[in-house]
Amino acid sequence: MPLVNTKEMLQKAYEGGYAVGAFNVNDMEIVQGITEACSELKAPVILQVSAGARKYANHTYLVKLVEAAVKENPDVPMALHLDHGPSFELCKACIDGGFTSVMFDGSSKPYGENVEEARRVVEYAHKYNVTVEAELGKLAGIEDDVQVGDDDAQFTDPGEVQDFVTRTGVDSLAIAIGTSHGAYKFKPGQQPKLRLDILQEVASRLPGFPIVLHGASSVLPEFVEMVNQYGGKMPDAIGIPEEMLREAAKMAVCKINVDSDIRLAMTGVIRKYMFEHPDHFDPRQYLGAARTAVKDMVAHKINVVLGCAGKA
């Protein structure tokens, strides 16, 4: 099947009490690992590209990689999504360039500006059957060009969501309920907690409407340990417990973003491979191991967190 937008897959996720994984892609190995796992588990998937990834790998290369994945996995519904588009211009460029879904991130702007620019993106995107995600609230942490300090983070105000969705016409909404971008989410001793009460209030105000969680990597300790064992210097970090994410996926959360867990899995495996095979210099060997690590990580997320196996 051709690339699809996110409308139908997120509607099915809402009705079925599961979430679709939105996995950030930067290169061929990541695309292959993600889509191979989804094909084997018969899971729908959103392949998302940040502004930073688009600069690194080039828009055209990334689109062609995703098109190849669609051809190789014809039974998997796939959407190509822009993650954290900071402007109308970037969203438009991605729509014109073959993306089937975009996120406009105006969460750093005053509420009125966020509404107006999101509405402008929606008006353009819907002409081309492209779905639009927007964000209310601010997540702490760092992801590419998105940097928000702990003091600036803000939970989503449930009192704003209905007005925002009505005025903008967006197709899904990312909210801030305690997740955080990047690997360093909480310090040891802190108790990670999702504000499921806020999620419930948002869901009651937007019945049937798909909600999105950013910053939802769990920072699995085995990969942090692997990175450190083979020469890394990552501090101890605690991510969002996977059982909390699964609970959110049973509620109104229909799309869960995963990026840091993939990066950690790849980095840990490559460090281990290079340590154990110091005389090897063929990138296909250590990148092949990294691709397998991505595949295994995505399969784990599908089975344990998302609940979308067999939903393609």
C-alpha positions, 0 to 999 in steps of 0.5 A: 500500500502507499504511504498513508496519513495518520487519520485512520490509524489513530482512529483505530488506535483510539477505538482499540485501546492501543497506541501506534509507535512514532519512531524517529529515523535518521538513516537506512539502518534505523528505517530497516530495523523499525519496518522489519519489526513492524512487518513481522508483528503486523503493526502500523507505524509512523516514521518521523523525521525531525528538523535535525534529521532532515538537515543531516540526511537530506529530505530527498534521501529520507523520503526515498528510504521510506518509499523503499520501506513501503515497497518492501513491506506492502502490508504495513500501514506507514505514515511519514511524519515531520516531528517538531516543525517549528514554522509554517514554512518547514511544514509546507516544504515537507508537505510539498516533498511527500510527507503524509503528516506534519507536526507544527510545534508552536508550544513556545509561542504565546497561545494566540500565535500557536493557534493562528499558525497551527490553523494556517498549517492545517488549512494548507495540509488538508488540501493535500490530505495531510494530517496535522499534529500540534502541541499544548504545554511544554515538555522539559528536555532536549531533542535536536533544536527543541530545548526546554529547561525544567523551570520552563516546562508546563503541563497542558491546561485541559481548559485550553484543549477544546478551544485550541482544537476547534479553532485550529482544526488539527487532527491530533494533539500532543500534551505535556503530562510528565514525559520529557525529551532526551535520555536524562529525564529524572535523577536517581531517587526521583519517582517518575509519574505521568499525570494521568489525571490531566490525560483523563480530563483532556480526554473528557473534553475531547471525546474520541480525539487522538492524543500524542505523547512526546518524550516517551522513551523509557531509557532502559538501564541495560542500554545505559549500562552497555554504553558505559561498559564500553567507554561511555560516560552517561550518568544514571538516568531514569525514564518513564516506566513502561507500565505507565505508558501502556496505561496511557495507551489504553486511554486516549493516547494513540501515538507514542514517540520513541527516539532516545531508546533507539539511539541508546540501543544502537550506540550500546551495541556499536560500542560493544561490537567495536570493543569485541572486534577491534580489528574490524573496519567494515561498517556493514558489520557494526551497522548490521548489529545496530540494525538488529538492535533497533529491530529488537527495541521496536519489537519490544515497544510494540509488545510491551508498551504500544499494544499494536501487534496484529493491528496493521 
